[in-house]
Amino acid sequence: MIDLYFWSTPNGYKVSILLEELGVPYRVIPVHIGKGEQFQPEFLAISPNNKIPAIVDPHGPDGEPIALFESGAIMMYLAEKAGAAGESFLPAGVRQRCEVIQWLMFQMGGVGPMLGQAHHFRKYAPETIPYAVDRYTNEATRLYRVIDKRLSEAAFLGGAAYSIADMATYPWLRAYKWQGQDIEDYPHLKRWYLEVRGRPAVQRGLAVLEEKVDRSGAKPDGERWNNLFGSAQFDKH
């Protein structure tokens, strides 16, 4: 059974969705990032960058346990480990595989970091900085246009078939309003968004730790803000 170190963030959902799609048994180990649990030594031994998600597979490639952090690396590992079932989400053929991986890297290098900055400056920053709000809202718009154009040419990001690239990207687009976007402006993206959202495994993946999700919309403050965005990130752990 896979141990999934998880909190209810877009990067966490990427892995829970894939595990549900693969039907792989897993155990959720909550890491409450608002309480600073990501800085605990036992978690840092698994995820030295103090970020979720992370996994521990007690039966790694050589039969020994393996620990992995970075959601994209975790997704590739899980898809490959699953064999034939995983090949539907990360193809074995070089051309198709490269198509999927490049869009996974697009999410890892662009969608996640830039939309995360849009979230921060539009919703969480302690003061409004117009330059930052405009910069990251505009970058979100650009990325949405890239995705919309791609989905005008292919059914899914990696091509004709649903893949780990779609699973990685969808959780980040759920908060499109936070990013200053209107999904109605992107018809091809909207078609894809609704199709991915409707998958039963996606719904199950998004339900992980649902009881822990803060739906109040309140901005974190005090120790919680410090653990998420403040000096706790820069302390020596």
PAMARMAR-238882 format. One line per field, with one value per residue: x, y, z of N, C-alpha, C in turn; residue in three letters; residue number from 1. Coordinates in nm, 3 decimals. Atoms other than C-alpha are relative to their C-alpha. Example, Ala and Ser with C-alpha at 12.3 -4.5 7.8 and 13.67 -1.06 7.14 Angstrom:
<nodes>
n_u <- 0.089 -0.082
n_v <- -0.119 -0.119
n_w <- 0.000 -0.006
ca_u <- 1.230 1.367
ca_v <- -0.450 -0.106
ca_w <- 0.780 0.714
c_u <- 0.090 -0.077
c_v <- 0.120 0.109
c_w <- 0.000 0.073
rest <- ala ser
nr <- 1 2
</nodes>
This chain:
<nodes>
n_u <- 0.084 -0.073 0.027 0.009 -0.008 0.098 0.092 0.099 -0.050 -0.001 -0.104 0.042 0.108 -0.054 -0.040 0.116 0.078 -0.065 0.015 0.138 0.013 -0.070 0.055 -0.109 0.028 -0.089 0.036 -0.024 -0.062 0.015 -0.108 0.073 -0.100 0.033 -0.053 -0.144 -0.043 -0.094 -0.135 -0.040 -0.114 0.039 0.048 -0.113 -0.078 0.066 0.015 -0.094 0.043 0.114 0.124 0.079 0.009 -0.111 0.046 -0.092 0.042 -0.080 -0.048 -0.056 -0.040 -0.092 0.057 -0.024 0.082 -0.045 0.071 -0.006 0.069 0.028 0.120 -0.019 -0.081 0.085 0.097 -0.068 -0.034 0.120 0.050 -0.091 0.013 0.128 -0.008 0.096 0.100 -0.062 -0.032 0.110 -0.018 -0.136 -0.021 -0.133 -0.055 -0.083 0.066 0.113 -0.054 -0.058 0.112 0.054 -0.099 -0.021 0.111 -0.020 -0.103 0.065 0.072 -0.094 -0.085 0.074 0.135 -0.001 -0.066 0.058 0.133 -0.022 -0.029 0.127 0.075 -0.060 0.011 0.141 0.083 -0.065 -0.103 0.046 0.036 0.020 -0.109 0.061 -0.090 -0.002 0.132 0.012 -0.096 0.035 0.129 -0.028 -0.066 0.105 0.075 -0.083 -0.004 0.133 0.008 -0.081 0.075 0.118 -0.044 -0.035 0.121 0.071 -0.069 -0.004 0.103 -0.061 -0.127 -0.102 0.042 0.134 0.041 -0.015 -0.130 -0.046 -0.009 0.132 0.018 -0.086 0.041 0.137 0.019 -0.043 0.097 0.127 0.012 -0.021 0.044 -0.109 -0.105 0.052 0.040 0.138 -0.014 0.079 -0.085 -0.088 0.097 -0.062 -0.039 0.122 0.044 -0.092 0.017 0.122 -0.019 -0.088 0.071 0.104 -0.051 0.019 -0.125 -0.036 0.083 -0.050 -0.128 0.025 0.069 -0.096 -0.008 0.100 0.042 -0.103 -0.006 0.060 0.086 0.045 -0.056 -0.074 -0.144 -0.068 -0.071 -0.078 -0.092 0.034 -0.056 -0.145 -0.041 0.026 -0.061 -0.087 -0.138 -0.020 -0.054 -0.143 -0.074 -0.078 0.073
n_v <- -0.120 -0.126 -0.105 -0.130 -0.115 -0.077 -0.102 -0.030 -0.102 0.054 0.101 0.122 0.065 0.065 0.137 0.078 0.031 0.108 0.126 0.045 0.046 0.127 0.099 0.047 -0.024 -0.097 -0.050 -0.144 -0.051 -0.145 -0.090 -0.127 -0.102 -0.120 0.020 0.015 0.140 0.025 -0.029 0.103 0.077 0.126 -0.029 -0.049 0.116 0.050 -0.111 -0.100 -0.136 -0.025 -0.017 0.118 0.135 0.094 0.138 0.109 0.130 0.102 0.098 -0.078 0.073 0.108 0.072 -0.077 -0.122 -0.119 -0.122 -0.097 -0.128 -0.065 0.066 0.053 0.121 0.102 0.046 0.085 0.125 0.080 0.048 0.104 0.116 0.067 0.084 -0.022 -0.098 -0.132 -0.041 -0.078 -0.137 -0.038 0.101 0.057 -0.047 -0.119 -0.122 -0.030 -0.024 -0.135 -0.095 -0.008 -0.055 -0.143 -0.074 0.012 -0.097 -0.131 -0.024 -0.012 -0.118 -0.122 -0.011 0.002 -0.116 -0.131 -0.013 -0.011 -0.141 -0.074 0.025 -0.069 -0.146 -0.041 0.047 0.023 -0.097 -0.088 -0.129 0.008 -0.057 0.001 0.054 0.146 0.050 -0.009 0.089 0.141 0.018 0.003 0.127 0.102 -0.013 0.056 0.146 0.050 -0.005 0.110 0.123 -0.001 0.027 0.141 0.083 -0.014 0.088 0.137 0.024 -0.013 -0.072 0.087 0.052 0.055 0.074 -0.055 0.042 -0.067 -0.144 -0.055 0.012 -0.098 -0.137 -0.031 -0.056 -0.140 -0.087 -0.004 -0.131 -0.099 -0.133 -0.058 -0.039 -0.108 0.056 0.043 0.121 -0.016 -0.062 0.103 0.107 0.133 0.032 0.032 0.134 0.094 -0.017 0.069 0.143 0.050 -0.013 0.101 0.135 0.045 0.006 -0.138 -0.038 0.069 -0.061 -0.132 0.018 0.036 -0.100 -0.104 -0.056 -0.094 -0.116 -0.123 -0.061 -0.131 -0.107 -0.093 -0.004 0.052 -0.102 0.048 0.110 0.070 -0.077 0.009 0.132 0.014 -0.102 -0.092 0.030 0.143 0.063 -0.033 0.044 0.121 0.115
n_w <- 0.000 0.010 -0.098 0.065 -0.091 0.078 -0.050 0.105 0.091 0.137 0.019 -0.067 0.075 0.119 -0.030 -0.045 0.121 0.073 -0.074 0.020 0.139 0.013 -0.091 -0.086 -0.143 -0.062 -0.132 -0.007 -0.121 0.009 -0.040 -0.011 0.030 -0.078 -0.135 0.008 -0.008 0.109 -0.048 -0.095 0.052 0.064 0.135 0.079 0.043 0.121 0.092 -0.053 0.039 -0.091 0.075 0.035 -0.054 0.005 -0.018 -0.032 0.052 -0.071 0.097 0.109 0.121 -0.034 -0.112 -0.121 -0.007 0.069 -0.033 0.109 -0.006 0.129 0.050 0.135 -0.011 -0.061 0.099 0.097 -0.067 -0.022 0.129 0.048 -0.089 0.024 0.119 0.109 -0.043 0.004 0.137 0.056 -0.047 0.039 0.103 0.017 0.127 -0.023 0.043 -0.088 -0.134 -0.003 0.002 -0.136 -0.093 0.019 -0.061 -0.144 -0.036 0.014 -0.125 -0.112 0.012 0.032 -0.056 -0.146 -0.059 0.035 -0.058 -0.144 -0.028 0.016 -0.124 -0.114 0.004 0.011 -0.111 -0.128 -0.037 -0.108 0.058 0.145 0.080 0.134 0.102 -0.012 0.038 0.146 0.065 -0.007 0.066 0.144 0.031 -0.005 0.126 0.108 -0.013 0.037 0.147 0.051 -0.022 0.085 0.138 0.008 -0.006 0.127 0.094 -0.052 -0.101 -0.131 0.010 0.056 0.129 0.013 -0.120 -0.135 -0.051 -0.121 0.026 -0.033 -0.145 -0.066 0.031 -0.041 -0.135 -0.004 0.069 -0.073 -0.067 0.107 -0.042 -0.078 0.094 0.083 0.129 0.024 0.082 0.122 0.102 0.056 0.028 0.011 -0.136 -0.075 0.040 -0.067 -0.145 -0.041 0.021 -0.105 -0.127 -0.009 -0.018 -0.138 -0.074 -0.033 -0.114 -0.119 -0.035 -0.059 -0.128 -0.104 -0.107 0.024 -0.129 -0.047 0.089 -0.053 0.102 -0.046 0.082 -0.086 0.019 -0.119 -0.075 -0.112 0.020 0.124 0.112 -0.009 0.046 0.143 0.086 -0.072 -0.032 -0.030 0.120 0.017 -0.117 0.017 -0.049
ca_u <- 0.000 0.126 0.156 0.042 0.155 -0.115 -0.291 -0.583 -0.391 -0.382 -0.052 -0.189 -0.499 -0.289 -0.159 -0.482 -0.662 -0.402 -0.413 -0.791 -0.768 -0.522 -0.718 -0.402 -0.456 -0.318 -0.320 -0.354 -0.121 -0.234 0.036 -0.137 0.065 -0.121 0.001 0.357 0.361 0.561 0.861 0.869 1.193 1.011 0.841 1.157 1.327 1.077 1.027 1.337 1.174 0.899 0.623 0.337 0.262 0.512 0.481 0.646 0.614 0.720 0.774 0.995 1.150 1.416 1.181 1.304 1.104 1.126 1.029 0.948 0.863 0.768 0.424 0.530 0.797 0.547 0.293 0.544 0.659 0.308 0.204 0.513 0.474 0.115 0.228 -0.042 -0.293 -0.049 0.032 -0.313 -0.205 0.168 0.211 0.505 0.545 0.812 0.611 0.300 0.501 0.689 0.362 0.231 0.555 0.593 0.246 0.316 0.632 0.428 0.208 0.501 0.705 0.431 0.074 0.146 0.403 0.233 -0.123 0.008 0.147 -0.186 -0.357 -0.112 -0.121 -0.493 -0.610 -0.347 -0.094 -0.108 -0.130 -0.248 0.041 -0.114 0.196 0.206 -0.169 -0.156 0.156 0.028 -0.329 -0.196 0.029 -0.269 -0.460 -0.169 -0.148 -0.523 -0.495 -0.215 -0.426 -0.736 -0.544 -0.399 -0.743 -0.877 -0.634 -0.657 -0.911 -0.669 -0.344 -0.129 -0.322 -0.618 -0.622 -0.664 -0.330 -0.131 -0.090 -0.465 -0.470 -0.186 -0.340 -0.707 -0.671 -0.493 -0.772 -1.052 -0.980 -1.003 -1.193 -0.906 -0.683 -0.900 -1.032 -1.376 -1.393 -1.655 -1.376 -1.206 -1.455 -1.213 -1.071 -1.424 -1.518 -1.213 -1.264 -1.618 -1.515 -1.230 -1.441 -1.706 -1.476 -1.565 -1.200 -1.143 -1.434 -1.296 -0.950 -1.090 -1.284 -0.967 -0.960 -1.269 -1.357 -1.033 -1.098 -1.164 -1.459 -1.491 -1.280 -1.109 -0.749 -0.515 -0.361 -0.120 0.070 -0.117 -0.018 0.338 0.360 0.215 0.378 0.586 0.917 0.857 0.939 1.286 1.376 1.638 1.465
ca_v <- 0.000 0.348 0.604 0.943 1.245 1.490 1.817 1.960 2.165 2.141 1.953 1.710 1.643 1.559 1.246 1.144 1.165 0.946 0.687 0.675 0.644 0.357 0.187 0.156 0.107 0.397 0.537 0.912 1.067 1.427 1.694 2.008 2.280 2.556 2.407 2.371 1.992 2.010 2.124 1.818 1.615 1.293 1.460 1.641 1.302 1.214 1.555 1.772 2.071 2.068 2.046 1.805 1.569 1.295 0.919 0.617 0.292 -0.001 -0.211 0.000 -0.097 -0.312 -0.450 -0.196 0.105 0.423 0.776 1.041 1.410 1.647 1.572 1.530 1.275 1.093 1.077 0.937 0.679 0.564 0.541 0.338 0.112 0.033 -0.132 -0.172 0.026 0.314 0.311 0.451 0.763 0.766 0.591 0.362 0.484 0.753 1.008 0.981 0.966 1.285 1.463 1.380 1.462 1.801 1.907 1.767 1.981 2.279 2.236 2.191 2.481 2.725 2.656 2.567 2.837 3.122 3.047 2.998 3.352 3.478 3.311 3.469 3.827 3.833 3.654 3.602 3.886 4.108 4.416 4.473 4.530 4.637 4.553 4.196 4.148 4.267 4.069 3.734 3.785 3.861 3.557 3.344 3.477 3.389 3.034 2.984 3.090 2.840 2.563 2.668 2.667 2.325 2.188 2.327 2.090 1.782 1.623 1.628 1.801 1.502 1.425 1.199 1.029 1.147 1.136 1.245 1.584 1.644 1.516 1.752 2.060 2.032 2.089 2.418 2.548 2.477 2.812 3.007 3.291 3.341 3.382 3.654 3.425 3.352 2.998 3.108 3.295 2.965 2.733 2.449 2.459 2.461 2.151 1.968 2.104 1.968 1.632 1.589 1.713 1.453 1.154 0.946 0.896 1.271 1.325 1.063 1.216 1.559 1.416 1.319 1.507 1.698 1.744 1.943 2.193 2.548 2.677 3.003 3.202 3.371 3.480 3.284 3.488 3.455 3.130 2.974 3.256 3.241 2.866 2.901 3.221 3.388 3.351 2.987 2.896 3.047 2.920 2.651 2.315
ca_w <- 0.000 -0.093 0.186 0.054 0.254 0.163 0.223 0.026 -0.232 -0.613 -0.601 -0.347 -0.554 -0.859 -0.688 -0.514 -0.851 -1.020 -0.742 -0.777 -1.156 -1.120 -0.843 -0.635 -0.259 -0.059 0.291 0.343 0.598 0.657 0.673 0.802 0.634 0.821 1.150 1.023 1.012 0.687 0.894 1.117 1.087 1.001 0.706 0.593 0.576 0.302 0.143 0.201 0.026 0.298 0.038 -0.012 -0.171 -0.103 -0.111 0.039 -0.153 0.069 -0.243 -0.468 -0.803 -0.636 -0.372 -0.117 0.010 -0.193 -0.090 -0.350 -0.344 -0.633 -0.769 -1.133 -1.042 -0.822 -1.104 -1.351 -1.099 -1.015 -1.381 -1.467 -1.163 -1.262 -1.585 -1.848 -1.643 -1.617 -1.987 -2.059 -1.868 -1.959 -2.294 -2.367 -2.728 -2.751 -2.948 -2.735 -2.415 -2.502 -2.580 -2.235 -2.055 -2.221 -2.105 -1.759 -1.750 -1.875 -1.570 -1.333 -1.468 -1.567 -1.462 -1.100 -1.016 -1.204 -1.095 -0.742 -0.756 -0.888 -0.591 -0.352 -0.472 -0.549 -0.232 0.036 0.026 0.337 0.116 -0.241 -0.480 -0.814 -1.019 -0.882 -0.921 -1.283 -1.369 -1.246 -1.362 -1.710 -1.697 -1.592 -1.893 -2.122 -1.984 -2.017 -2.382 -2.440 -2.290 -2.482 -2.812 -2.739 -2.659 -2.984 -3.156 -2.933 -2.703 -2.410 -2.328 -2.416 -2.735 -2.804 -2.463 -2.106 -1.923 -1.621 -1.791 -1.756 -1.398 -1.310 -1.470 -1.376 -0.999 -1.064 -1.287 -1.040 -0.873 -1.200 -1.033 -0.789 -1.094 -1.246 -1.519 -1.663 -1.795 -2.048 -2.231 -2.316 -2.490 -2.564 -2.213 -2.073 -2.273 -2.137 -1.783 -1.762 -1.903 -1.656 -1.363 -1.445 -1.409 -1.100 -1.006 -1.019 -0.783 -0.545 -0.558 -0.477 -0.181 0.005 0.337 0.229 0.594 0.639 0.359 0.476 0.274 0.465 0.221 0.516 0.471 0.699 0.977 1.267 1.293 1.001 0.765 0.891 0.826 0.476 0.351 0.622 0.797 0.897 0.537 0.579 0.923 0.950 0.984
c_u <- 0.088 -0.040 0.005 -0.001 -0.065 -0.055 -0.082 0.042 -0.005 0.106 -0.033 -0.105 0.051 0.028 -0.118 -0.089 0.063 -0.014 -0.141 -0.021 0.065 -0.062 0.103 -0.037 0.099 -0.057 0.037 0.058 -0.008 0.125 -0.061 0.100 -0.029 0.054 0.151 0.050 0.098 0.145 0.049 0.112 -0.041 -0.057 0.114 0.090 -0.055 -0.005 0.089 -0.034 -0.122 -0.132 -0.074 -0.036 0.137 -0.059 0.112 -0.064 0.085 0.058 0.047 0.049 0.092 -0.049 0.020 -0.089 0.063 -0.089 0.020 -0.074 -0.001 -0.111 0.017 0.080 -0.082 -0.097 0.064 0.034 -0.122 -0.055 0.087 -0.013 -0.125 -0.001 -0.102 -0.106 0.057 0.030 -0.114 0.013 0.140 0.046 0.145 0.065 0.068 -0.073 -0.113 0.046 0.057 -0.108 -0.057 0.099 0.019 -0.112 -0.001 0.103 -0.053 -0.078 0.097 0.078 -0.075 -0.131 0.003 0.065 -0.070 -0.141 0.008 0.032 -0.125 -0.087 0.054 -0.028 -0.143 -0.079 0.070 0.098 -0.053 -0.035 -0.014 0.112 -0.046 0.090 -0.002 -0.134 -0.014 0.093 -0.049 -0.139 0.019 0.068 -0.099 -0.080 0.079 0.000 -0.134 -0.015 0.081 -0.076 -0.121 0.037 0.037 -0.124 -0.095 0.055 -0.002 -0.105 0.053 0.138 0.109 -0.035 -0.141 -0.053 0.028 0.128 0.034 0.015 -0.132 -0.024 0.081 -0.052 -0.136 -0.011 0.040 -0.102 -0.134 -0.024 0.016 -0.045 0.107 0.110 -0.045 -0.048 -0.149 0.007 -0.080 0.082 0.084 -0.084 0.061 0.048 -0.123 -0.051 0.082 -0.022 -0.121 0.014 0.088 -0.072 -0.103 0.049 -0.015 0.128 0.048 -0.079 0.048 0.132 -0.016 -0.069 0.094 0.016 -0.098 -0.042 0.099 0.003 -0.073 -0.078 -0.043 0.046 0.081 0.150 0.068 0.075 0.083 0.095 -0.027 0.058 0.152 0.052 -0.016 0.086 0.110 0.136 0.024 0.059 0.152 0.082 0.080 -0.073 0.090
c_v <- 0.125 0.091 0.134 0.109 0.117 0.116 0.046 0.124 -0.056 -0.106 -0.130 -0.075 -0.070 -0.147 -0.082 -0.037 -0.115 -0.133 -0.055 -0.052 -0.138 -0.110 -0.060 0.026 0.100 0.044 0.148 0.035 0.152 0.073 0.139 0.114 0.132 -0.007 -0.021 -0.142 -0.037 0.023 -0.104 -0.088 -0.127 0.023 0.050 -0.114 -0.060 0.107 0.116 0.144 0.046 0.027 -0.133 0.012 -0.069 -0.139 -0.086 -0.128 -0.106 -0.105 0.075 -0.086 -0.118 -0.083 0.069 0.124 0.115 0.117 0.100 0.127 0.059 -0.076 -0.058 -0.128 -0.114 -0.057 -0.091 -0.134 -0.090 -0.057 -0.113 -0.127 -0.081 -0.085 0.037 0.103 0.141 0.050 0.079 0.147 0.055 -0.102 -0.049 0.050 0.135 0.128 0.039 0.033 0.142 0.107 0.019 0.067 0.149 0.083 -0.016 0.102 0.143 0.032 0.024 0.131 0.130 0.012 0.007 0.124 0.133 0.017 0.006 0.145 0.086 -0.019 0.088 0.150 0.049 -0.032 0.004 0.108 0.096 0.141 -0.018 0.071 -0.004 -0.060 -0.153 -0.061 0.000 -0.099 -0.144 -0.029 -0.007 -0.129 -0.116 0.001 -0.062 -0.152 -0.063 0.000 -0.112 -0.132 -0.007 -0.031 -0.148 -0.088 0.026 -0.096 -0.147 -0.013 0.025 0.064 -0.085 -0.058 -0.054 -0.061 0.080 -0.055 0.072 0.150 0.069 -0.003 0.105 0.142 0.033 0.058 0.146 0.093 0.007 0.137 0.113 0.140 0.070 0.056 0.111 -0.047 -0.033 -0.118 0.009 0.063 -0.103 -0.124 -0.140 -0.047 -0.039 -0.139 -0.106 0.001 -0.079 -0.151 -0.061 0.002 -0.111 -0.141 -0.043 -0.002 0.140 0.046 -0.068 0.060 0.134 -0.009 -0.036 0.116 0.115 0.067 0.102 0.129 0.118 0.068 0.141 0.114 0.100 -0.008 -0.054 0.112 -0.065 -0.112 -0.073 0.073 -0.012 -0.135 -0.016 0.093 0.082 -0.056 -0.146 -0.074 0.016 -0.033 -0.125 -0.117 -0.124
c_w <- 0.000 0.115 -0.072 0.106 -0.072 0.081 -0.119 -0.080 -0.142 -0.022 0.071 -0.079 -0.126 0.026 0.048 -0.119 -0.076 0.073 -0.015 -0.142 -0.017 0.085 0.092 0.146 0.058 0.133 0.005 0.136 -0.007 0.050 0.000 -0.017 0.071 0.142 0.000 0.005 -0.111 0.042 0.100 -0.058 -0.073 -0.140 -0.089 -0.046 -0.129 -0.107 0.045 -0.038 0.080 -0.072 -0.012 -0.148 0.002 0.016 0.054 -0.053 0.069 -0.093 -0.125 -0.115 0.027 0.118 0.133 0.001 -0.077 0.042 -0.114 0.038 -0.140 -0.072 -0.140 0.000 0.059 -0.103 -0.104 0.061 0.014 -0.131 -0.052 0.085 -0.030 -0.126 -0.105 0.038 -0.006 -0.139 -0.065 0.040 -0.027 -0.103 -0.008 -0.129 0.017 -0.037 0.094 0.141 0.012 -0.004 0.140 0.094 -0.021 0.061 0.152 0.047 -0.013 0.126 0.115 -0.004 -0.019 0.075 0.152 0.061 -0.030 0.057 0.152 0.040 -0.017 0.124 0.112 -0.004 -0.013 0.128 0.136 0.044 0.107 -0.048 -0.151 -0.071 -0.145 -0.107 0.003 -0.042 -0.152 -0.069 0.000 -0.053 -0.151 -0.041 0.006 -0.129 -0.115 0.005 -0.036 -0.153 -0.063 0.012 -0.092 -0.145 -0.015 -0.006 -0.117 -0.105 0.042 0.109 0.140 -0.017 -0.065 -0.135 0.004 0.130 0.127 0.063 0.130 -0.022 0.034 0.150 0.075 -0.016 0.058 0.141 0.012 -0.063 0.072 0.064 -0.103 0.040 0.084 -0.091 -0.094 -0.135 -0.001 -0.097 -0.130 -0.113 -0.074 -0.032 -0.007 0.138 0.082 -0.034 0.071 0.151 0.049 -0.016 0.109 0.135 0.018 0.023 0.146 0.082 0.038 0.121 0.129 0.047 0.067 0.136 0.113 0.098 -0.020 0.129 0.054 -0.081 0.062 -0.112 0.038 -0.090 0.080 -0.029 0.125 0.071 0.110 -0.038 -0.132 -0.120 -0.001 -0.051 -0.151 -0.084 0.067 0.033 0.033 -0.120 -0.008 0.124 -0.032 0.063 -0.004
rest <- met ile asp leu tyr phe trp ser thr pro asn gly tyr lys val ser ile leu leu glu glu leu gly val pro tyr arg val ile pro val his ile gly lys gly glu gln phe gln pro glu phe leu ala ile ser pro asn asn lys ile pro ala ile val asp pro his gly pro asp gly glu pro ile ala leu phe glu ser gly ala ile met met tyr leu ala glu lys ala gly ala ala gly glu ser phe leu pro ala gly val arg gln arg cys glu val ile gln trp leu met phe gln met gly gly val gly pro met leu gly gln ala his his phe arg lys tyr ala pro glu thr ile pro tyr ala val asp arg tyr thr asn glu ala thr arg leu tyr arg val ile asp lys arg leu ser glu ala ala phe leu gly gly ala ala tyr ser ile ala asp met ala thr tyr pro trp leu arg ala tyr lys trp gln gly gln asp ile glu asp tyr pro his leu lys arg trp tyr leu glu val arg gly arg pro ala val gln arg gly leu ala val leu glu glu lys val asp arg ser gly ala lys pro asp gly glu arg trp asn asn leu phe gly ser ala gln phe asp lys his
nr <- 1 2 3 4 5 6 7 8 9 10 11 12 13 14 15 16 17 18 19 20 21 22 23 24 25 26 27 28 29 30 31 32 33 34 35 36 37 38 39 40 41 42 43 44 45 46 47 48 49 50 51 52 53 54 55 56 57 58 59 60 61 62 63 64 65 66 67 68 69 70 71 72 73 74 75 76 77 78 79 80 81 82 83 84 85 86 87 88 89 90 91 92 93 94 95 96 97 98 99 100 101 102 103 104 105 106 107 108 109 110 111 112 113 114 115 116 117 118 119 120 121 122 123 124 125 126 127 128 129 130 131 132 133 134 135 136 137 138 139 140 141 142 143 144 145 146 147 148 149 150 151 152 153 154 155 156 157 158 159 160 161 162 163 164 165 166 167 168 169 170 171 172 173 174 175 176 177 178 179 180 181 182 183 184 185 186 187 188 189 190 191 192 193 194 195 196 197 198 199 200 201 202 203 204 205 206 207 208 209 210 211 212 213 214 215 216 217 218 219 220 221 222 223 224 225 226 227 228 229 230 231 232 233 234 235 236 237
</nodes>
